[in-house]
Amino acid sequence: MAMLPPRLPTRKPQRKGQIPSEPDAAIRWTDDVALQDRLTANFFLDDPYVTQLAGGDTAAARRFAPGAERSMPSLENFDKMRGTYVRTRAIDRLVDRWLDNCERAGCKAQIVSLGAGSDTRFWRYGTDERYKDSLGAYIEVDFSETVTKKAEKVEGLKDQESATSVWTSDSVRKGQNDVLRFQAKASGSGSYYLLAADMRKPGDPEARSENPNDLFSQLHAILDVTLPTLLLSECVFVYMKPEESDALLAWFANKLGSTPLGGIVYEMFGLSSRGIGQTMARRLADGHGIALPGAYPDAHSLADRFTTHGFGNAYALTIDEIIKFKYIDLPESKLQAIPSFLRMGNVDEAPGMLLEKYAVTWGVKSGQGTAQRDLWSRWGYVEAMSSEWSTGDIHGEYQDSGEGSDGTVTGSG
């Protein structure tokens, strides 16, 4: 889903008597915006798969197509490009550390991306020599229209030279019983699934539903409850009612039981407060009819969402804080390639107010046993979780064991 929507094209006026557009179309459209954001930021991201998913049918896609000469990025909206890069790398770092923990534990990982849209993370990790053997399964969930479109683009990835090592099957194939499920077997990277489902109506938590397209029914058939499982959600829960996203977290928490379960949520918050938050919400509502019923009031409440469902450890960092604390920022080697006259007034400025309204939240259920807790309770931004930062500094709390006496986590992981 889209990351930073400061100003988007306004909807055309609806003619009298015209059938209203399908209400979820605007939400699906935000993923197109996110894809364009990643294409624009690809000067910094160097993602070889984002152009494939864009289909090469846009100016940005053509500019960054394989073999095309990389041109300097436009810095007209530098905060947006910077935010896209930091958001992507911040989540990547948490995924890296989850996979590192799985390697230490001698097991494979399972990743479930809720509302994955055009995300390319599976392909990047599936061809990464460090991590491709660590993936037991990678499951993506989204609207059926989004999944169908992505499955067609995924077919083309087999022909991309950098991705050929991923594939052992000839094609992405549809699931049985008319379930809109696409699956591909990946060499050394487990199975890749694309599931079509409305996450707001996931079905019977006990998977007793007669509808095989219900999300819980589909997950019941493929989820390996023995593998440490990481949930990803980027600008998805904010479009859902809190009770709907809570139902998803509760289901995974119950389903995984004593198996380590982690979650990463990236989204906007504080949209009811005056200033930039209200402006963001108003532009989406007035210009596109997009409501944000799941927007939390502050960063602390984002972390509370995890602890409410039994996650012992949960924290949140805004994109602004990630940059300010120097955890992640644009790579210096790329910045040096930008002429100084373009850098002035853009690159050298402090992060804008918009980046204060987006946060990366992570939470973890450590599993049972001292060894499990020692390994998994320290998963996250260890720099922020070390004793030099109080829990109040980075919006969160620790309730698990394996902590220092003052409630902060020691060590690394």
Buried (B, 14 or more C-beta within 10 A) or exposed (E): BBBBBEEBEEEEEEEEEEEEEEEBEBBBBBBBBBBBBBBBBBBBBEBBBBBBBBEBEBEBBEBBEEEEEEEEBEBEBBBBBBBBBBBBBBBBBBBBBBBBBBBEBEBBBBBBBBBBBBBBBBBBBBBBEEBBBBBBBBBBBBBEEBBBBBBEBBEEBBEBEBBEBBBEBEEBEBBEEEBBBBBBBBBBBBBBBBBBBBBBEBBEBEBEBEEBBBBBBBBBBBBBBEBBBBBBBBBBBBBBEBEBBBBBBBBBBEBBEEBBBBBBBBBBBBBEEEEBBEBBBEBBEEBBBBBBEBBBEBBBBBBBBBBBBBBBBBBBBBBBBBBBBEBBBBBEEBEEEBEEEBBEEBBEEEBBEBBBBBBBBBBBBBBEEEEBBBBBBBBBBBEBBBEEBEBEBBBBBBEBEBBEEEEBBBEEB
